[in-house]
Amino acid sequence: MLDKTMTFSIGDNKELEMKAVLTTVYDALREKGYNPINQIVGYLLSEDPTYITTHNNARTLIRKIDRDELMRELVRSYLNN
């Protein structure tokens, strides 16, 4: 095991964090009766946090993620699937 080179990537952790936050936000919006996709798109286009509910701390969580990074990752994921 010691003869193999280990790799380290910060990007993987960032992607996992973004996915976890987005999933939490999605679930919180759904629980409150909103259309999660429409609300998240509204937030991404306007960067207006009022599109996101405060339920389960969703608004605070989504504001911790860089919006441009999130959009870039969403497009990358869409095109790779």
Secondary structure, 3 states (H helix, E strand, C coil): CCCCCCCCCHHHHHHHHHHHHHHHHHHHHHHCCCCHHHHHHHHHHHCCHHHCCCHHHHHHHHHCCCHHHHHHHHHHHHHHC
